[in-house]
Amino acid sequence: MRQVVAAAFVSLDGVMQAPGGPPEDPTGGFALGGWTVPYWDEPMGQFMGEMFARPFDLLLGRKTYEIFAAHWPFVGDAEPIAAPFNAARKYVATSGTAPLAWNNSVALRGDVAGAIARLKQEDGPVLLTQGSSVLLQTLLAHDLIDEFRLLTFPLLLGPGKRLFGAGARPGALKLAASAVSTTGVVMSVYERAGAVRTGSFELPQPSPAELARRERMRREG
């Protein structure tokens, strides 16, 4: 079986829109594109390098795919991520019919959640998401994500596309690894940990027998 690993840059208030630059995604009037750039440092590069060191297929929404396809095939060997990205198979959730020009690209149309659930049953490398906020909502709603790799940045962005929407299913997570960059970015790996457990800090209510005992003592005292 294959795992779906959701990797994302998020602000402290959960926004993940346009982390790499202003032109990426100005949808909804978002004007703060490129908010991750001032925070980048060597520990963050190491965290990302470890993620891309193991075999993976990319699982992308159409908008993120188009951003990547316009960049990674043309950057050359100077960028270490370029080679594995270009070589990886790309599964693209799309409702359009335009061809996918980036090599090794496969369109997922119609029942995207069902198609991804079937991919998870196959043998192969992990299915790694990058960005793709709309696709992530589908994955969360159908409980298809096995692991989260999050870089949480110390800033608030206000309105914007968020990682966790209203359709996310409840579930417990286990913090499998964490580190902090020199710029205050928290790098975390979360694994699934079953159902949400609940409890209460309220004092337990006395039983009828205990209430009767207290009343008897009050009368006798």
N, C-alpha and C positions, 0 to 999 in steps of 0.2 A: 504493500500500500504506500501511497505517496502522501506527504503532508503539504498543507497550504501554510506558507509563512508570510505574514503580512508585515512588511517593513515600511515605516513611515516617519517623516519629520513632522512633529506637532508642536504647536505653541502650548503654553501652560493652560490656556483656556480651550485647547482641543482643536484649533484650526490647523489644517494641513494644506491649504490652498497656495499654489504658486510659490513653493519654497526657494526655487532656484533663480528667479529673475522676474522682473515686471511683465515681460510679454507672455509668460507661461500660461496664465489663466486669469484674465481680468474680469471674468464673469461676475455679474452682480455689482460691478463697480469696485471690485477689490483692487486697492491701489498700493498694497504693501508687498508686492511680489519681490522675492529675493531676500526675505527676512532671515534666512539661515546663513547667508554669506559672511557676515561679520564675526560669526561665532566659530568658524571652522578652525580646527587645530589638528595636531598629529594624533592624539588619542582617538578622535572621531574617525580619522582616516584608517586607523588600525581596526576599529570596530567594524567599519564598512568592509574593509579588506577581508576580515575573517568571515563575514557573511557571504562574500562572493568567492571565497576560496573553495568551497565545496560545490559539487555539481548542482546545477539548478536549471529549470525552465522558467521563463518569465510568464507571468499571468497579469495582463494589462487591460485597462479600459482603453477605449478608442482614442480619447484625447491624449492620455499619457503616451500611448503608442506613437501617435503622430509627432509629439515632441521628441521622443527618443529617436524615431526613424529619421528625423531631420538633423540629428546631431551625431549619434554614435557611429554611423557608417563612414563619417567624414573626418574624424578627429585624429586618425592614425594611431600608431603604437605609443605615442607619448602618454596617453591616458591608459593606465593599467586595466581599467574596467572595460575599455572598448572591446578588447578581444573576446572576453567571455560573453559580453552582451551581444555582440555580433554573431557569435557562434551558437548561442542558446536558441532553443525553440521558443517562439513567442506565441502564446495563446491569447487572442485578442477578443474581448467581449465587444460586439458591435451590432448595431441594427442597420448599418449601411451596407451597400453593395459594392462600394469602390474597392478595387484590388489592394491587397496589402503588399507593398513593394519590398519591404525589408526582408532579407532572406530568412528562411525557416519560420515564416509566419503562418499561423492557422487561425481562421476566423471561428468564433463561437457565436452563433446566432440562435434566436428563438429562446429555448429553455436553457439559459446560460447556467443557472444553478444546477440543473440536472446534468449538463455536460461536464461541469467541474466535479460534481460528485462521482461521475463515472471515471474521470481522469484519476481521481484519488484512489480508485480501486485497482489501478494498473501498477505495474512495476515501473520505476523510473526515479529521476531526481526530484527534489522538492519543487513545488510550484510557488515561485517567489513573486509577490506583488511589489510594485513600486508605484507610489502615488495612487492614481486610479480611485478617487474618492467615491465615485458613483458605483463602481464595481464592488468596492469594499462594503457598501451598504447591502448589496445582494448577498455577499458572502456572510456577513454578520446575521442577516435575517434568516439565513438557512443554516447557521451554525457550522460553517465549513472551514473556519480558520482554526488551525491547530496551535500556532505559535505567533506571538507578536514580538517584533524587534523595533523598538521605538526609541527615537532620539527626541527628548522633550526639552524645548528651548525656554530659557527664562525670560519670556516676554508674553504680553497679552496682545492679541490681534483684533479682538472684537468680532464683528460679523465676517463670515467666511465659511467655506466648506469645511465640515468637521469630520473627524475620524469616526466617532461613535454617534450615530443618529438615533432617532426614536425607535427604529426597527430592530436594534440590536437585542439579541436574546440574553437573558440573565445567565451568568455562569461564573464560577470561581476561577481564579488564576493563581499560579505559583510563580514567584519571582525566581527565575533560574540563574540570572546573572545581572550584575549592574556595575556601572562605573560612572565617574563624573569627569568631564573634560576640563581643561584649564579655563574655559570660558563659561563654565556653569551648566553645560548641557548634560542632562542625565540620560545615559545610554542603558537601556533595560531590555531584558529578554524575559517574556512571560510565556509560560506553558499552561495548557488547560489543566484544571484541578477539580473537575466534577461540578456538582450543583452548588448553588449558593446556600450556605448554612446560616441560620438566624438564631438569635437568642434575645435575652432581655436583661437589662440592668435593674428592672423593678424588683422591689422586695417581694418575696413570695407571700401570698395571702394565707393567713392561718386557716387550718381546717375547722370544720364545725365542732369537732371534739375539743380542739384547743380553745376556741371561742367560749365553749361551755365551761371549760376549766378556769379560764380567766374570770368569767362572770361569777362562778362559785367562789373563787378566792376573793373577789371584790366584796361579795356579800358577807363572807365569813370574816373578812378583815376589818 
